[in-house]
Amino acid sequence: MNLAIRDIRHNKDRFILTCLGLGLLISVVMAMGGIYAGLITDATALLRQVDADIWVVEKDTFGPFADDSRIPEDLQYNIRSVPGVVQAAPLSFRNMQLDYHGRTLRFYLVGYRWDGIGGPRHLISGRQIGRKHYELVADQKLGLNLGDVLHLGLHDYTVVGLTRNIVSPAGDPVIYASLADAQELSFQKNNEAIRNERARLAARLKDFEKKVPGLAHELEATVEEIVGNTHIVNAVIARIDRREAPEAVAARILRWTHYTALTSAQEEEILTKHVIEKPRRQLGLFRIILLIISAVIIALIVYTLTIEKIRDLATLKLIGAANRRIVGLIMQQSLAMGVLGYLIGAALIYATYDKFPRRIVLLPIDMGVLFIIVIALCAVGSLQGVRTALKVDPSVILGT
């Protein structure tokens, strides 16, 4: 007969509750691991979607995601002329927040040339942006539908396509717009600011008028253009000839244009090792703490169950049960708790992971490693219970 199974049947309710509690704890560990993997996935989701070989940004900055970068839109033409570059296109990025039908939409606006590169490559429904103005492609995480209209700035924009799992490094869903629309939303000043800027520059021009008569009139048109200029972008991306090394082309761009050029690998390293470094380390520390807590709880549960069975163990010893049978009883119960707790935790997390506000990525290798860790913790946690069981004196049952 299997003593472990018999004992579990005898204390069925307590065993199930214990496994349920352990499963809840393990599900939290799984969630932490999934958030950790999701953090890295989110950080590089947009980078991989853009699929650029080179990112050209403002000199001495670390790119549009880690640093503030503003460069002229027409830099794209200089980049295209660099040997080894096949395609180049400007991109703009901006965090935005909008009240929409009683709820708050927070998203990451990406502007790209609708007839160029850098836009969404895969849609789950709808179509790509087909006009220069007033069309959007949104991530489904925002809860928008095809045909929905968003009022952004001074205009209404219609959702014509939906994507899946395209988010900013901070985890905000992405909305794509044409570059012209995104520039207007990101860089065009409001009317009051424009009037104030014009007045300030006009006052400066009057001073020049006194020194050089006629100069103010000649510069007036230039001032108007400067004040209203929105031809600014955050980065220019480039795709290169596959026969060229990205590092060599990046060095060539830096030498020719004096703007910082980062390869896709360098940009990914900046995102994963700098932008999300602290959250990544914090989540890793939480995982370690939770595993330690799990080990302590498992050891405490097994030890408590062993103490509660002290008279039963003494009886087994009195009737001549071998030590290995007693050890097997405790070890098998401990491992059974670990396996059932893991299965309960896995069922919970797979049933709820898509309800979390941040993406949870459950990697098979992480789940497999966690299973091995749980089994190892159960085995180690049962050692104190085994030690206590082996020290039981059979005379306890006789009351002497």
C-alpha positions as a Python dict, from the first residue, in 0.01 Angstrom:
ca = {
    (1, 'M'): (0, 0, 0),
    (2, 'N'): (111, 359, -58),
    (3, 'L'): (112, 534, 278),
    (4, 'A'): (134, 879, 122),
    (5, 'I'): (-186, 831, -80),
    (6, 'R'): (-368, 681, 218),
    (7, 'D'): (-267, 974, 437),
    (8, 'I'): (-369, 1228, 170),
    (9, 'R'): (-713, 1064, 144),
    (10, 'H'): (-746, 1073, 521),
    (11, 'N'): (-668, 1449, 530),
    (12, 'K'): (-809, 1534, 188),
    (13, 'D'): (-957, 1876, 265),
    (14, 'R'): (-645, 2003, 439),
    (15, 'F'): (-421, 1874, 160),
    (16, 'I'): (-634, 2042, -109),
    (17, 'L'): (-637, 2375, 77),
    (18, 'T'): (-261, 2352, 127),
    (19, 'C'): (-206, 2286, -245),
    (20, 'L'): (-440, 2573, -334),
    (21, 'G'): (-248, 2816, -113),
    (22, 'L'): (82, 2695, -257),
    (23, 'G'): (-62, 2726, -608),
    (24, 'L'): (-158, 3089, -546),
    (25, 'L'): (195, 3164, -430),
    (26, 'I'): (346, 2987, -732),
    (27, 'S'): (110, 3178, -964),
    (28, 'V'): (251, 3504, -826),
    (29, 'V'): (603, 3378, -899),
    (30, 'M'): (492, 3289, -1253),
    (31, 'A'): (332, 3631, -1295),
    (32, 'M'): (655, 3801, -1187),
    (33, 'G'): (849, 3593, -1437),
    (34, 'G'): (595, 3674, -1709),
    (35, 'I'): (605, 4046, -1631),
    (36, 'Y'): (987, 4031, -1640),
    (37, 'A'): (982, 3870, -1985),
    (38, 'G'): (700, 4099, -2096),
    (39, 'L'): (898, 4406, -1990),
    (40, 'I'): (1182, 4306, -2222),
    (41, 'T'): (940, 4216, -2502),
    (42, 'D'): (756, 4549, -2471),
    (43, 'A'): (1082, 4743, -2465),
    (44, 'T'): (1181, 4606, -2805),
    (45, 'A'): (836, 4558, -2964),
    (46, 'L'): (830, 4887, -3154),
    (47, 'L'): (1199, 4861, -3239),
    (48, 'R'): (1144, 4520, -3400),
    (49, 'Q'): (827, 4638, -3574),
    (50, 'V'): (1008, 4929, -3739),
    (51, 'D'): (1276, 4684, -3855),
    (52, 'A'): (1542, 4945, -3930),
    (53, 'D'): (1913, 4875, -3964),
    (54, 'I'): (2026, 5225, -3861),
    (55, 'W'): (1869, 5488, -3634),
    (56, 'V'): (1993, 5843, -3699),
    (57, 'V'): (1925, 6082, -3410),
    (58, 'E'): (2041, 6413, -3269),
    (59, 'K'): (2416, 6427, -3209),
    (60, 'D'): (2535, 6295, -2871),
    (61, 'T'): (2196, 6147, -2780),
    (62, 'F'): (2091, 5785, -2735),
    (63, 'G'): (1795, 5767, -2964),
    (64, 'P'): (1429, 5864, -2960),
    (65, 'F'): (1328, 5618, -2685),
    (66, 'A'): (1600, 5686, -2429),
    (67, 'D'): (1669, 6054, -2496),
    (68, 'D'): (1514, 6366, -2643),
    (69, 'S'): (1606, 6392, -3009),
    (70, 'R'): (1495, 6653, -3263),
    (71, 'I'): (1636, 6666, -3612),
    (72, 'P'): (1523, 6828, -3940),
    (73, 'E'): (1295, 6617, -4158),
    (74, 'D'): (1498, 6679, -4472),
    (75, 'L'): (1797, 6500, -4317),
    (76, 'Q'): (1647, 6190, -4478),
    (77, 'Y'): (1780, 6306, -4816),
    (78, 'N'): (2136, 6332, -4683),
    (79, 'I'): (2104, 5983, -4534),
    (80, 'R'): (1983, 5838, -4864),
    (81, 'S'): (2294, 5968, -5037),
    (82, 'V'): (2528, 5779, -4802),
    (83, 'P'): (2683, 5473, -4972),
    (84, 'G'): (2527, 5151, -4844),
    (85, 'V'): (2189, 5304, -4757),
    (86, 'V'): (1899, 5161, -4958),
    (87, 'Q'): (1605, 5337, -4791),
    (88, 'A'): (1565, 5619, -4540),
    (89, 'A'): (1256, 5768, -4380),
    (90, 'P'): (1175, 6006, -4093),
    (91, 'L'): (978, 5907, -3781),
    (92, 'S'): (823, 6106, -3499),
    (93, 'F'): (720, 5981, -3154),
    (94, 'R'): (505, 6131, -2881),
    (95, 'N'): (320, 6017, -2568),
    (96, 'M'): (-42, 6133, -2570),
    (97, 'Q'): (-348, 6108, -2349),
    (98, 'L'): (-709, 6155, -2453),
    (99, 'D'): (-1053, 6143, -2288),
    (100, 'Y'): (-1266, 5919, -2507),
    (101, 'H'): (-1629, 5835, -2424),
    (102, 'G'): (-1576, 5856, -2050),
    (103, 'R'): (-1244, 5672, -2037),
    (104, 'T'): (-885, 5779, -2063),
    (105, 'L'): (-677, 5660, -2357),
    (106, 'R'): (-302, 5680, -2308),
    (107, 'F'): (-102, 5590, -2615),
    (108, 'Y'): (223, 5640, -2804),
    (109, 'L'): (181, 5828, -3130),
    (110, 'V'): (413, 5721, -3411),
    (111, 'G'): (427, 5932, -3725),
    (112, 'Y'): (567, 5786, -4048),
    (113, 'R'): (552, 5856, -4418),
    (114, 'W'): (243, 5662, -4522),
    (115, 'D'): (412, 5578, -4853),
    (116, 'G'): (746, 5489, -4689),
    (117, 'I'): (898, 5256, -4429),
    (118, 'G'): (857, 5247, -4053),
    (119, 'G'): (484, 5183, -4031),
    (120, 'P'): (292, 4876, -3909),
    (121, 'R'): (386, 4567, -4104),
    (122, 'H'): (105, 4335, -3992),
    (123, 'L'): (-261, 4423, -3933),
    (124, 'I'): (-522, 4200, -3770),
    (125, 'S'): (-804, 4389, -3942),
    (126, 'G'): (-865, 4690, -4163),
    (127, 'R'): (-607, 4846, -4391),
    (128, 'Q'): (-294, 5055, -4388),
    (129, 'I'): (-304, 5435, -4387),
    (130, 'G'): (-381, 5538, -4745),
    (131, 'R'): (-404, 5916, -4720),
    (132, 'K'): (-174, 6191, -4603),
    (133, 'H'): (-420, 6316, -4341),
    (134, 'Y'): (-677, 6210, -4083),
    (135, 'E'): (-631, 5830, -4076),
    (136, 'L'): (-497, 5616, -3791),
    (137, 'V'): (-388, 5258, -3727),
    (138, 'A'): (-429, 5164, -3360),
    (139, 'D'): (-327, 4873, -3141),
    (140, 'Q'): (-622, 4660, -3030),
    (141, 'K'): (-517, 4701, -2666),
    (142, 'L'): (-677, 5047, -2675),
    (143, 'G'): (-1018, 4889, -2726),
    (144, 'L'): (-1091, 5084, -3044),
    (145, 'N'): (-1281, 4951, -3345),
    (146, 'L'): (-1256, 5018, -3715),
    (147, 'G'): (-1436, 5340, -3799),
    (148, 'D'): (-1398, 5495, -3454),
    (149, 'V'): (-1321, 5867, -3465),
    (150, 'L'): (-1071, 6034, -3230),
    (151, 'H'): (-1051, 6410, -3190),
    (152, 'L'): (-682, 6498, -3170),
    (153, 'G'): (-565, 6857, -3174),
    (154, 'L'): (-787, 7048, -3415),
    (155, 'H'): (-908, 6759, -3631),
    (156, 'D'): (-1097, 6428, -3626),
    (157, 'Y'): (-908, 6111, -3715),
    (158, 'T'): (-1063, 5781, -3825),
    (159, 'V'): (-928, 5439, -3723),
    (160, 'V'): (-878, 5242, -4046),
    (161, 'G'): (-664, 4952, -3919),
    (162, 'L'): (-583, 4753, -3606),
    (163, 'T'): (-257, 4594, -3493),
    (164, 'R'): (-173, 4358, -3207),
    (165, 'N'): (96, 4382, -2936),
    (166, 'I'): (271, 4692, -3068),
    (167, 'V'): (354, 4905, -2766),
    (168, 'S'): (606, 5168, -2659),
    (169, 'P'): (899, 5078, -2431),
    (170, 'A'): (680, 5198, -2142),
    (171, 'G'): (403, 4955, -2240),
    (172, 'D'): (159, 5211, -2388),
    (173, 'P'): (-31, 5095, -2700),
    (174, 'V'): (83, 5252, -3026),
    (175, 'I'): (-126, 5459, -3265),
    (176, 'Y'): (18, 5520, -3612),
    (177, 'A'): (-52, 5840, -3803),
    (178, 'S'): (89, 5995, -4117),
    (179, 'L'): (406, 6193, -4056),
    (180, 'A'): (238, 6523, -4145),
    (181, 'D'): (-43, 6466, -3894),
    (182, 'A'): (197, 6350, -3622),
    (183, 'Q'): (420, 6654, -3676),
    (184, 'E'): (122, 6885, -3644),
    (185, 'L'): (15, 6715, -3321),
    (186, 'S'): (367, 6703, -3179),
    (187, 'F'): (537, 7022, -3290),
    (188, 'Q'): (277, 7279, -3394),
    (189, 'K'): (228, 7541, -3125),
    (190, 'N'): (-115, 7662, -3023),
    (191, 'N'): (-241, 7998, -3149),
    (192, 'E'): (-154, 8188, -2831),
    (193, 'A'): (202, 8055, -2833),
    (194, 'I'): (244, 8145, -3200),
    (195, 'R'): (118, 8499, -3142),
    (196, 'N'): (351, 8544, -2846),
    (197, 'E'): (646, 8412, -3046),
    (198, 'R'): (567, 8640, -3338),
    (199, 'A'): (541, 8940, -3106),
    (200, 'R'): (872, 8857, -2943),
    (201, 'L'): (1051, 8819, -3277),
    (202, 'A'): (883, 9132, -3416),
    (203, 'A'): (1019, 9332, -3124),
    (204, 'R'): (1366, 9196, -3198),
    (205, 'L'): (1328, 9290, -3567),
    (206, 'K'): (1243, 9649, -3477),
    (207, 'D'): (1582, 9677, -3313),
    (208, 'F'): (1744, 9555, -3636),
    (209, 'E'): (1529, 9800, -3836),
    (210, 'K'): (1692, 10089, -3653),
    (211, 'K'): (2037, 9960, -3745),
    (212, 'V'): (1963, 9836, -4098),
    (213, 'P'): (1657, 10002, -4254),
    (214, 'G'): (1443, 9763, -4459),
    (215, 'L'): (1585, 9450, -4297),
    (216, 'A'): (1278, 9380, -4084),
    (217, 'H'): (1048, 9373, -4388),
    (218, 'E'): (1275, 9132, -4572),
    (219, 'L'): (1300, 8898, -4273),
    (220, 'E'): (929, 8902, -4193),
    (221, 'A'): (845, 8607, -4419),
    (222, 'T'): (1139, 8409, -4282),
    (223, 'V'): (1021, 8473, -3927),
    (224, 'E'): (671, 8350, -4014),
    (225, 'E'): (821, 8030, -4156),
    (226, 'I'): (1041, 7972, -3852),
    (227, 'V'): (753, 8022, -3607),
    (228, 'G'): (520, 7786, -3793),
    (229, 'N'): (777, 7522, -3888),
    (230, 'T'): (677, 7166, -3800),
    (231, 'H'): (918, 6983, -4032),
    (232, 'I'): (1092, 6825, -3734),
    (233, 'V'): (1127, 6455, -3656),
    (234, 'N'): (1273, 6249, -3373),
    (235, 'A'): (1471, 6005, -3584),
    (236, 'V'): (1551, 5903, -3938),
    (237, 'I'): (1565, 5528, -3995),
    (238, 'A'): (1763, 5360, -4268),
    (239, 'R'): (1776, 5018, -4426),
    (240, 'I'): (2104, 4920, -4576),
    (241, 'D'): (2244, 4692, -4842),
    (242, 'R'): (2269, 4341, -4695),
    (243, 'R'): (2628, 4321, -4816),
    (244, 'E'): (2721, 4612, -4591),
    (245, 'A'): (2806, 4592, -4220),
    (246, 'P'): (2567, 4808, -4011),
    (247, 'E'): (2856, 4941, -3799),
    (248, 'A'): (3044, 5057, -4109),
    (249, 'V'): (2740, 5235, -4254),
    (250, 'A'): (2665, 5397, -3915),
    (251, 'A'): (3021, 5527, -3894),
    (252, 'R'): (2991, 5661, -4247),
    (253, 'I'): (2666, 5845, -4163),
    (254, 'L'): (2826, 6000, -3855),
    (255, 'R'): (3123, 6114, -4060),
    (256, 'W'): (2913, 6258, -4343),
    (257, 'T'): (2626, 6420, -4149),
    (258, 'H'): (2761, 6473, -3795),
    (259, 'Y'): (2448, 6313, -3648),
    (260, 'T'): (2457, 6013, -3416),
    (261, 'A'): (2390, 5688, -3601),
    (262, 'L'): (2302, 5379, -3397),
    (263, 'T'): (2265, 5027, -3527),
    (264, 'S'): (1952, 4831, -3439),
    (265, 'A'): (2159, 4615, -3203),
    (266, 'Q'): (2293, 4923, -3024),
    (267, 'E'): (1943, 5069, -2991),
    (268, 'E'): (1814, 4740, -2849),
    (269, 'E'): (2099, 4732, -2597),
    (270, 'I'): (2016, 5088, -2488),
    (271, 'L'): (1653, 4990, -2436),
    (272, 'T'): (1711, 4665, -2247),
    (273, 'K'): (2016, 4763, -2044),
    (274, 'H'): (1947, 5128, -1968),
    (275, 'V'): (1586, 5234, -2026),
    (276, 'I'): (1431, 4939, -1839),
    (277, 'E'): (1734, 4843, -1628),
    (278, 'K'): (1589, 4940, -1288),
    (279, 'P'): (1243, 4785, -1339),
    (280, 'R'): (1410, 4471, -1476),
    (281, 'R'): (1640, 4439, -1175),
    (282, 'Q'): (1355, 4511, -935),
    (283, 'L'): (1136, 4239, -1086),
    (284, 'G'): (1428, 3996, -1076),
    (285, 'L'): (1479, 4071, -707),
    (286, 'F'): (1107, 4017, -639),
    (287, 'R'): (1126, 3677, -809),
    (288, 'I'): (1417, 3571, -591),
    (289, 'I'): (1240, 3693, -275),
    (290, 'L'): (921, 3507, -370),
    (291, 'L'): (1114, 3186, -434),
    (292, 'I'): (1281, 3214, -93),
    (293, 'I'): (942, 3275, 70),
    (294, 'S'): (802, 2974, -118),
    (295, 'A'): (1086, 2755, 10),
    (296, 'V'): (1025, 2865, 369),
    (297, 'I'): (649, 2811, 341),
    (298, 'I'): (691, 2465, 186),
    (299, 'A'): (936, 2364, 461),
    (300, 'L'): (699, 2497, 728),
    (301, 'I'): (398, 2315, 579),
    (302, 'V'): (582, 1982, 555),
    (303, 'Y'): (724, 2018, 905),
    (304, 'T'): (379, 2104, 1048),
    (305, 'L'): (218, 1807, 873),
    (306, 'T'): (494, 1583, 1009),
    (307, 'I'): (442, 1707, 1366),
    (308, 'E'): (68, 1645, 1335),
    (309, 'K'): (139, 1285, 1232),
    (310, 'I'): (394, 1221, 1507),
    (311, 'R'): (180, 955, 1678),
    (312, 'D'): (101, 789, 1345),
    (313, 'L'): (472, 775, 1264),
    (314, 'A'): (545, 631, 1608),
    (315, 'T'): (283, 362, 1543),
    (316, 'L'): (445, 275, 1211),
    (317, 'K'): (782, 242, 1381),
    (318, 'L'): (630, 30, 1658),
    (319, 'I'): (487, -221, 1411),
    (320, 'G'): (823, -243, 1236),
    (321, 'A'): (793, -6, 939),
    (322, 'A'): (1130, 66, 780),
    (323, 'N'): (1272, 418, 789),
    (324, 'R'): (1269, 434, 409),
    (325, 'R'): (892, 384, 411),
    (326, 'I'): (848, 674, 653),
    (327, 'V'): (1086, 891, 450),
    (328, 'G'): (894, 796, 136),
    (329, 'L'): (566, 900, 300),
    (330, 'I'): (694, 1251, 375),
    (331, 'M'): (885, 1300, 49),
    (332, 'Q'): (597, 1180, -169),
    (333, 'Q'): (349, 1408, 6),
    (334, 'S'): (585, 1702, -30),
    (335, 'L'): (644, 1636, -401),
    (336, 'A'): (270, 1583, -458),
    (337, 'M'): (203, 1923, -301),
    (338, 'G'): (465, 2079, -526),
    (339, 'V'): (327, 1922, -846),
    (340, 'L'): (-37, 2002, -766),
    (341, 'G'): (53, 2352, -646),
    (342, 'Y'): (243, 2412, -970),
    (343, 'L'): (-49, 2287, -1182),
    (344, 'I'): (-294, 2508, -990),
    (345, 'G'): (-63, 2808, -1027),
    (346, 'A'): (-15, 2742, -1400),
    (347, 'A'): (-391, 2706, -1453),
    (348, 'L'): (-455, 3036, -1272),
    (349, 'I'): (-191, 3233, -1458),
    (350, 'Y'): (-287, 3095, -1802),
    (351, 'A'): (-650, 3183, -1731),
    (352, 'T'): (-578, 3540, -1623),
    (353, 'Y'): (-251, 3657, -1784),
    (354, 'D'): (-427, 3849, -2061),
    (355, 'K'): (-620, 4052, -1799),
    (356, 'F'): (-306, 4217, -1659),
    (357, 'P'): (-244, 4583, -1754),
    (358, 'R'): (115, 4501, -1856),
    (359, 'R'): (196, 4225, -2100),
    (360, 'I'): (281, 3889, -1945),
    (361, 'V'): (495, 3659, -2157),
    (362, 'L'): (499, 3297, -2034),
    (363, 'L'): (805, 3142, -2193),
    (364, 'P'): (810, 2758, -2197),
    (365, 'I'): (1172, 2751, -2081),
    (366, 'D'): (1089, 2976, -1783),
    (367, 'M'): (792, 2759, -1689),
    (368, 'G'): (1004, 2445, -1715),
    (369, 'V'): (1283, 2590, -1502),
    (370, 'L'): (1029, 2705, -1242),
    (371, 'F'): (882, 2353, -1224),
    (372, 'I'): (1227, 2210, -1155),
    (373, 'I'): (1287, 2477, -890),
    (374, 'V'): (951, 2403, -721),
    (375, 'I'): (1025, 2029, -710),
    (376, 'A'): (1374, 2097, -573),
    (377, 'L'): (1231, 2332, -308),
    (378, 'C'): (976, 2068, -206),
    (379, 'A'): (1249, 1806, -176),
    (380, 'V'): (1475, 2036, 26),
    (381, 'G'): (1184, 2167, 233),
    (382, 'S'): (1088, 1815, 337),
    (383, 'L'): (1432, 1742, 486),
    (384, 'Q'): (1347, 1893, 825),
    (385, 'G'): (1027, 1691, 834),
    (386, 'V'): (1218, 1376, 745),
    (387, 'R'): (1472, 1447, 1015),
    (388, 'T'): (1195, 1493, 1273),
    (389, 'A'): (1020, 1173, 1161),
    (390, 'L'): (1336, 965, 1190),
    (391, 'K'): (1386, 1088, 1546),
    (392, 'V'): (1039, 976, 1659),
    (393, 'D'): (1053, 735, 1952),
    (394, 'P'): (806, 443, 1914),
    (395, 'S'): (742, 459, 2287),
    (396, 'V'): (548, 783, 2230),
    (397, 'I'): (245, 580, 2127),
    (398, 'L'): (262, 383, 2451),
    (399, 'G'): (258, 700, 2658),
    (400, 'T'): (599, 632, 2822),
}
